[in-house]
Amino acid sequence: MIQRLKSILINWIQIKRLNVFVLFLFLAFIISMVAKLSNQLSQTLQLKLIPTQLSTKEILTENKPNYVYVTIKTQGFNMLKYAFKDLAIEIDVTKLEKDGSFYHWRTNPKDLKLLNYFDSDVIVEAITPNTVSFNYDVQSLKKIPVVVRVTPEFALGYDLLNGLKSQPDSVTVVGPKVLLDSISNVFTSNLLLTDVKKDIDQTVALEIRPNLSFSNKFVQIKGEVDKFTEGKLNIPVSVINLPEAISLSIFPKEVPVVFYTNLSSYNSIDATDFVVVCDYNRLDTSTNVLTPILESYPPTIKNASLQINKLEYVINKSND
């Protein structure tokens, strides 16, 4: 028991000595820091330049911050107020040199605005770089068409009557002319619509580009949806560009045309609404075949195709 108490006492004394050592070490560090901060120190700080007072027709064309590096000298305690915060100063561009499409801010250690940014006991020793340039351009206006990037996946038997349309179909964009000249379209965001079986009326965001102002950030995408069905009709074939001295017999004289149309228009579609031709000028004498071409079909039909793409023919010369 006595031996155990002795061991505990020795450990306590050792810990106490360690704590006293750490305390003295900490106090020595604090005293050293206070002494250092009481002295004059030099430090280079990053200072952000924010251009202001631009004309209403002007806009900065570089979307990046401009910085200068200012070396100051002051007492260490004063330095602390600048060392741990983001430093920025507004620059009135109307007081800067103007050259072409640039405003130029020149280094001047005696700049009162810059000097007044710091306390009176702060000495500005150096400023780099020597010149900071702000690139600007005159704002222009341009009307740009909207390109729809909405992809509908339809339920079985449904489809669009016509293509998707954007309302509005174009937007007004304001910005630097150099940027506007490079833009021919404004795109909607990519959007996939699934199991579509009714009219489309969807609000979609536009892809907004930086440094430009858009009259609309969203557009309305609309499209008529209806039930569709497939049909087939036999269409007579006519021969065009046939010389007067020649008659031509073709087989078959009719070709089947498969078409895809909305259900409400199906019953109004007739064979006379289609035109299928063979061009004599494209006749292939080596194979004795003619290629039929579906020249036209009703506008209510979404798509149509021939089921036969080769016709046999016989040339009959006239006796005249």
PyMOL commands that set and color helices and strands:
alter all, ss='L'
color gray80, all
select helices_A, chain A and resi 2-37+76-83+93-95+112-117+177-180+263-268+271-273+280-282
alter helices_A, ss='H'
color red, helices_A
select strands_A, chain A and resi 40-52+58-60+66-75+87-92+97-99+102-106+123-128+131-147+150-154+158-160+165-167+170-176+186-187+191-196+200-205+213-214+218-223+225-240+246-251+254-262+275-279+289-290+293-296+301-306+311-317
alter strands_A, ss='S'
color yellow, strands_A
deselect
rebuild
show_as cartoon
